[in-house]
Amino acid sequence: MQKDNKIFDDFAKMATGAAGGLLDMKRELESMVAMQLEKLLQKMNLVTKEEFDTLQAMLAKARSEQDELRKRLDALEKKK
């Protein structure tokens, strides 16, 4: 009976070691994927959220000014 416990103990140790190794492999793989993704995104030359928000605000202001100028132009053309 003691021999069976020894086998189960050895099996449990082996399974624990394998699980730890798999966890280490998972972490390493996640790290490698994150680095590659970061490199890819840097090469794509994407705008930041702040740059996008600033440009969006500028475009909204320009559209508002354009609408106001259009109204003024229409009013001047009606006077003629």
C-alpha positions, 0 to 999 in steps of 0.5 A: 500500500505504501508503494502505491502512495509513493507512485501517486506522490511521484505522479502528483509531483510530476503533474505539478512540475508540468503545470508549472512549466506550462504556466511559464510557457504561457507567460513567455508566449504572452510576453512575446505576442505583446512585444510583437503586437507593440512593434506592429502597432508602432510600424502602423503609425497610428494616431493616439486617442488624444490626437484623434480627440483634438482633431475631432474637436477642430473639425467640429469647430470648422464645420460650425464656422462653415455653417455660420458662413453659409447662413451669412452668405445666403442672407447676403445673396437674398438682399441682392 
